């Protein structure tokens, strides 16, 4: 399997979104919408626009198309408003349709099946001798939650496809909506069906790990994804693992690894890797803002001329934060010359803290950081500083000042922090990157790659990065910057549209 362009780093745009959508409509289906709605003090509806590169990139497509975005309501106002056109900050618009499953159905769909069952499985995070325990309540959450909400998405998508007279591209997003494409094919005649592209943002493990799921759930997921025309993953390995899983568990599926194709129920699903990236220019604009400048001054004051090891992560077990602190502790033990000379800053964003596993992990990582400070800290040197909260300007400021950026995830679909850092960093900082992060496929030539479970090797990599000669640091940093610039978020979208055109030419 190869990247669909087959041309390595970006060799120029193959298709413009404006041309692509000149005779097509666009429907995006995702768990979250591009906006949430609330009522202000005057009783007026206020739109809050979604953050992050994915939302911005998909909205960029919406500006070029007759577009509709289908999502689950997140606020009461979302549910009451239901659907309508939203004007974006640049004056363009997009239709947004909010679905309103019952609270119980949404809980089963999101809090029991999607998170944690599928998310933990796809990140290879289950302690299999003990968990998960799939009981009657799990099955009820599957049937009355995950299946039911996927049917809602399919129904809304069908209605939207039928509402337009033009061919439609349907873009499904991520692990929440694995069943939607099959339900759509069941509802529409062949001539009515949209071209369906489903992108999976998280890792896809090998078939051995999918054996955790009962056959009924597992086969429904594979059956649903094999109703898609184009199935995108972050890395080649994820795509190969999907094909292997179909070969192992989907009766009467015929697979071909080299072109990346699964033939099932008289339909071909084409499997490709589209490594997601960042909006380089938008990030640079943020880095130059006055808001970020204030945090730069704060972090400079915190460092007091010392070197900075930085990590920026959501508080999730897959991010491997505890082992990162233990590696730093080993560094200080094995290389005492770094004591008092380097600080470790961890900017951590709360994530799913209503799930026990996540809340417990927060307690564990805080204890690990506290242990380092208790063992090595002095009256004028705090080795580890942990800051919990969602503050993107502060994160962008810190990315400009790191000497070492630690990304040691146990499993990660991509990890965009690994791509953001090299774009804005001012110090030719060194990237230490887990071999199990999707970003490795592109960034390995400029990074120090480590095994995420190997605390000793991670400590050695931290030492190597801190003492690396200036010339090597500069060469690595420039290589990373070039790699990210060549395949930014625009290239990610272009590659998918070009792949759709390739399928239509077959």
N, C-alpha and C positions, 0 to 999 in steps of 0.2 A: 504494500500500500504506500502511496505517496501523497504529498500535498497536491491538491487538484490541479494547480497550475503547472506542476512538474518543473518549475523554473527556479527553485530555491528562493532566496530573497528577492523581493519585489522587483520586477523588471518593467514596471509601467502598468498603468491601469488597463485591464482587459475589457472592461465594460463599465459604462457609467450608469449609476442608478437612475438618472433621468431618462436615459435611452431605454433601459431595461423596463421601466414602469410606464413607458409611453402608451403601451397597449395592454397593461396588466393592472389589476387591483392588488392590494396587499392586506393581508390579515395577520396580525401577530397575536399569539395566545401565550400567556405567561401567568404564573401565579400572582405576581404583582404587576400593577399597572404603572404607567409613566407619571401619574399624579395621584395624590390623595386629596380629598375634599374635607374642609372643616368650615364651621360658621364662625365669623369674627364677632367682636363685641357689638357691632352695628347690625348684626343679623345677616350680613352678606356672606355668600359662599366664597371661600378663599381656596385657591388651588396651590398645593405644595408640590413642586416638581421633584421627581425622583432623582436621586444622586447616583453617581457611578458611571463608568465608561459604557457599560452595556446599554443602559437606558438612553444615554445620549447618542450612542451609535445607532440604535434602532430608531430613535426619533429622527435622526438624520435621514434614514430611509423614508420615513413617513413624510418628510417634507417634499420628497420627489414622487409621491404616489398618492392615489386615492386609497387612504389607509384607515384601518380600524384596529384598535388594540383591545383585546378581550382579557379581562383579569378578574380576580376575586375582589370584592369590596373589602376594604380594610377599616373603614370608619362607618358610623351610622349614616353620615351624610353621603358617603359613596353609595350605600345601599338604597337610600331614598332617591338619589339623583338618577341612578341606574345607567343612563346612557345619554350621550350628547357630544357636541364638538367642543374641544378644548383649544384655546388659543395659546400657542407657545410663546416664550419670551421674544423670539425673533419675528413674531407676527404670523407665522404659519400655523396650521391647525391639524388636529388629528381627532377622529372620532374615538371615543372611549366608551366601552360597554362593561359595566361591572356586574358580575354574577353574585347572587346572594344565596348560597347554600345555607341550610340551617346551621346553627352554632354547633350542634352535635355532629352533623356531617362534616363540617370543616375541621373540627377537632380530630375526628378519625382520619380524615384525609391528610391533614398536615402534621398534627402532633403525635400520631401513632404510626402511620404508614410512611409518609414521606420523610418525616423527622420524628423518631430516629431510625426506623427500621431500614429504609432504603439508603439513607445517607450514611449510616454506620456501615452497612454492608458494602457499599461502593467505595468506601474509604478503608475497607478491611480492618475495621475497628472493633468488631464484636469479640468478646472473650467467649469463644464458642462452647467450651465445656459448661459455662454458666448462663450465657445469654446469646441471642434473644430467647425468650420463652414465648412461643406463638400459641396462644390459647384461644378460647372462644371469643374473648373480647377483641383480640387482634383480628380474628376473622370477621367479626361484626364491623370493626373499623374499616376493613378492606372492602366489604360489600356495601355497607351503608355510607362509607366515607369516601375512600379513594375511588372506587368504581363509580359511585354516584356523582361525585364532583367531575370526574373525567367525562361522564355522560353529559353533564351540564355544559362543559366546554365544547363538546362535539356538537351539541344541539345549537349553541350560539354560533359556532363556526359555520355550520350548514346554513343557518338562516342568513348569515352575512354573505356567504358565497352565492346563494340564490338571489340576493338582493342586487347583485351587480350583473351586468350583461357581458362583462369582459372576463377573460381568463384571470384566475386568481393564484397568487403565491401565498400559501399558508406557512408561516414560520412558527413552529412550536418550540418552546424553550424548556429544557431541563427535565429533571426526574419527577416532577409533580404530575406530568401529563403523558405518561408512557402509553396509556390506553386510547388516547383521543383519536389517533389516525385510523385505527380499526373501526371505531364507532362511526366515524365519518364515512368510511368506505361502505359500511352497511346501510347508511342512510341515503347515499347519492348514487345515481346511475353513473356508469363510466364517463359519459359525455359531460356530466356536471362536475366531476371531481376536480378539486384544485391540485396544482402541483404542491406537494407537501415536503417541507424541509424541517427536520427536527434536529436541534443542536443540544447535545448533552454536555453540560458545563463541568461536571464532576468526573472522577476517574471511573473506568469500567474494569473491574477485576476479572481474573480468569474464571473459567467455568467451575473450578473446584470451589471457589468461594460462593458462587451462586447456588450451590447445593444446599446452602443454609435455608433458602426459601422453600416452602412447600411447592410441589409440582404445579398446583393450581395457580398460585401467584406467579411463579417463575414463567410458566408457559404463557399466561395472559400478557405479561410484560413483553416477552419476545414476540408474541403474535402481534401485539400493538405496534411495536417498533418496525416489524417487517411489513406493515401496511404503509410505511413512509417511502417516498420516492428517493430522497437524499437524506442520509443520516450522518450527522457530523459529530466528531469527537475532537478533543483537544490534542491528542497525540496519535501517532501511528500505532503504538502499543495498545491504546484503548480500543481502536478500531479492530485490530487483530483479535483482542480478547472478546469483543462482541461476536465476531464471526465464529470464533472457537466455541462460544457459549451456545450459539444457534446450532452448530454442528453437534454439540453434545446433548442438547435438551429439547430441540424443536423437531419433532418427528416430520419426516418428509421434506425437510429443508435441504436445498442443494446449495453448497457454498463454494466460492472461488476466492482464494486469498489474494492472488496477485492483482486482479483488477479491483478487488474489494466489492464483492457482490453476494447477496443472499437471494436465492430464488425460492419463493414460498407462496403457496396458494395462487399460482399463476401470476405472480407479481415479482418484479425485481426491485430490491432495495440496494441502492448504491451507498457504500460506506467510505467516508473520506475523513481526513484530519484537517481541521481548520484551527490552528492555534490562535486563541483569542489574544488581543493585545490592548494597548492603551491609546488614548487620544493625546499624542505627543505635544501638539501645539497648545491644547487647552491646559495640559499639566504645566508647561513652561509659563503660560500666562498666570496661572495660580501661584507658581513659585515666585514670580516677580511682584506679587500684590503686596499692598501695605499691610494687610491682615497677617500674611505669612511673615513679613519682616518683623513684626512684634514678637512672634515666637522665636525667630532666629536669635534675637537679642537675649531672650530668656534661656535658651539652650546654651548659648555661648557662656552666659554667666554660670550656668550649672556645670559646664565642663571645666572651667578655670584652666584652659590650656591643655587639658588631658585629651587622649584619644577616646573615640566613641565607638562602642559596639552597639548596634541598633537592631531591634526587631520590631515589626509592626504586624500584628495579627489579630484576628478574631479569637475570642476565648473558646477554643474548640479543642478537644483531645487530639484530633488529627494534626494540629499545628505543632505538637511536640515541644511545647514551651518548657515543660519541666526538665526534659533532657538538655535543652539549651542552657538553662541555669546551672545544671550539674556540670556541663562541659566547661562553663566559665569558672566554676569552682575548681575543677581539675586544672584549668589553665593557671589559676593563681597559686595552686599547690605545686605544680610541676615547674612553673616559670615565675619565681617570686619577684623577678625584676619588673613584672607588670603591676605589682601591688602599688596602689597609690598613683599609678600612671594612666589608668584606663577606667572608664565608667561604662556600665552596661545599662542602656535605657530600653525599656520595654513599653511600647504604646499598645495597649490591648483594648479591643472593642468588645463590649458585652455581646453575647450571642446565645440565644435560646436558653437563657438562664432559668426558664420555667421547667426545663428538662433536667432531671436529677443528675444525669451524667455530666452535664455542663456545669452545674452549680458545684458539684463535688470537685471538678477539675480546677475551677477557680480557687477553691480552698487549697488544693494541692500545690498549685503553682505559686500562690502567695507564700506558702510555707517554705517552698524551695528557695525562693528569692530571699526570704527572711533568714534562712540558714546561712546563705552566703554572706549577708551583711553582718550577722552575729559572729561569724567565724573570722572574717577578715576586715570588717569595717573599723574605722578609727574615728576619732572626734572630728577630723577634718576631711574624711574620705568615706563616702557612701558608695560601695561598689555597684549595687544594683538599685535602679530607680524604676518602679513600676507605676505607670499612670493608666488608670482604667477609665474609659469614656470614649465617645465617638467625637473626634475633633480632627477633621481632615486638614485644615490649615496647619495645625501643630505637626501633623505627620509629614506634610510636605516640607515644612521647615527642617525637621529632623533628618529627612532624606538628603538634604543639601549638605549636612555636616557630618555624616558618618564616615568613619575610617574602615569599618567592617559592617556589612549588612548580613545578618544571619537569617537564612530561610531553610530550616531543617525539618520541614513537615514530614510526617510519616506517610501521608498520601495527600496530594493536592492536584485538582484538575489542571490548574495552570500556576497560580500565584502571581498576581499582577504587581505586587510590591517589588518583586525581583526585577520587573521591567521598569517600574517607575523610578527606582533608585538611580540607576545609571543615567537616566535622562537629566536629572536635576542636580546630582551630587557635584560638589565643588572641590572635593579633596582626592579625586581619583580613588574613591573607596573600593574595597575589595568585596565581591559577592561570594559568600559561602552558601552553596545551593545543594539541597537534598537531591539525590538521584531519583527520588520518587515524586518530585514535583514536576508537573507538566512542562514548566518553563525550561527544564533541563534540555529538552529536545532542541531548542533554539539557542540557549545561552551557555551551554557547556564550554564552547571555545574560549570564553572569557572568565569563567567562574572557577572556584575551587569546589569540586563536587565531593560530597561526603555521603556515607550511608547514615540514614537518620537515627538508627538505633545504636550506632557506634559512638559513645560519648568520648572515648579516648581519641578517636580520629577527629572528632569535632573540635576537641581542645587543641589538638595539634594544628588543625587548620586555622583556628583563631590565632595561635601563636605565629604561624607562617604569614598570615595576613597582616598582623600588627608590625612585623619586622621586615616585610617585603620591601625590596629596593624600589625607590621612586620610579625608576624607568619601567620596571615591570608593572607596577601599579597603574601607571599612565597607559601603557599598552593594553592591559586588560580592560581598563575602564573605557577606553576609546573603542575597543572591539565590541563591548557590550552595547555601548550607545549606538553604534552603527547597526548592529543586528536589530535592535528595537525600532530604530527609525525606518529601516527597510520594510518591516512588517508591522505596521501600526494598526489601529482599529479599523481604518478605512480599508486596508488591504484584507483584513479578515472578512469584511462584508463583501468586497469585490470578488474574492475567491469563491464565496458561496454562490453569488449571482452567476459567475462564469461557469460554475459547476452545473447549475440549473440549465444554462444555455447548452452546455455539452450534452446533457441528457436529452434535451429536445432535438438535438441534431442527430442523435443515434437512430 
